[in-house]
Amino acid sequence: MTPTQPDSTRPARPAHGQVVYLQIPALDVAASATFYGQVFGWQIDPPETGFEAPGLIGQWVTDRPPAADSGLLTWIFVDDIHATLDLVAATGGEVLETPSPDGPRRLLATIRDPAGNAVGVVGHQQP
């Protein structure tokens, strides 16, 4: 992993305990790369084997099955949860649980990516 360049928005190195690398199981790496690029705006490394997300880098791996119902659940913040869930359905994913309140200002939903992985989606409730 290459160290990040310091700027005014993030530290020069990750904080202790920060998640910095993610491997996402996928048999069709191109479909997964397209999905995460379109739905979450992640920067995809050609030829679609790796990605960069805010504060995180990673890759798709084909040597492990997708985590559909067990294991860690990754939660991704989005600006507009309803628009994001529409995009999930339009790009080969599936909405598993529609948004529900989690406290006074947060909404949570779960989706399944094209490979079959369960992913959490977090957004703010609109005033």
Phi, psi and omega in degrees: 000130179278134178297146180280154176280137180292143171211185186282352185255346180208154181291161181292337178221156181297154176280153177304128179089354180287136174286127185235347182217137184225131172252128182246118178295137179196132175275324176256086185299319180299318179295318178294318179299316178298314180302306183291327176294316182283317185284317186249356178074022180290145176280123184260131177275129176294145357268066177064030179261339182227172181208163171230126176241167180305116178072014188207142170235166179181192182206161172269140181237144183252003183262007176226146178287154176301153178261087184279321188228354183217172180089193180294147175242118179275135178248129183243128178281140177227154180289321183224102187295324182291316177296322179296318180293326173297318180292323177304309182295326183281345184244023173098003177264184181220136175275118180271316179226125179289164184302135174226148182294142172228086187086186186284341186233001186240143174243142177236141174217161174234148181228170170238127179284173183300336180278345181109001179285137173279137182223138175271146178236131182239133175216166176269145174289141177281139181294000000 
